[in-house]
């Protein structure tokens, strides 16, 4: 067997020579040409890591740059406004939706527990819902929030300004009564704004450590 020839170290060598980087090669995680630190390969092939091949999502979706937490508020609000407009049109025109609502109300009359229905009715009243919102606003102010409590108070103040004119314009007759001005429901609007705004305030403010 032949012995493999190995270069001998001279007395002036301080140790084995470090490997030299070959020209024209780049590691998969090398710094880009602009110094941005983006993973790349010098030969144009995609990097080994899947991170470099990831593409951001379309505008308005999570994954965009900068990141967006979800759908824009306008896309969520528009269908709700359209649905409310459709129901209001049916009420004003005495459409088939009104007759369906009347038949459903007559079939459900006195079939549920009276105590539970009265509880839900009381929860939508101003004497109950408004103090809940006031407590949430006070807590948010105490935690240092400024704009959100103002927005919540203005939204609550806008409820009668929007509901009362619609009640008068539609003159909707109430269930099992000859009285009118029952649409839209003031209890429903009050409960939705008061409890919804209270929940948003409690979720938005910083919690004590």
Secondary structure as GFF3:
##gff-version 3
##sequence-region A 1 209
A	DSSP	alpha_helix	73	93	.	.	.	ID=ss1
A	DSSP	alpha_helix	96	108	.	.	.	ID=ss2
A	DSSP	alpha_helix	114	123	.	.	.	ID=ss3
A	DSSP	alpha_helix	126	142	.	.	.	ID=ss4
A	DSSP	alpha_helix	147	170	.	.	.	ID=ss5
A	DSSP	alpha_helix	186	204	.	.	.	ID=ss6
###
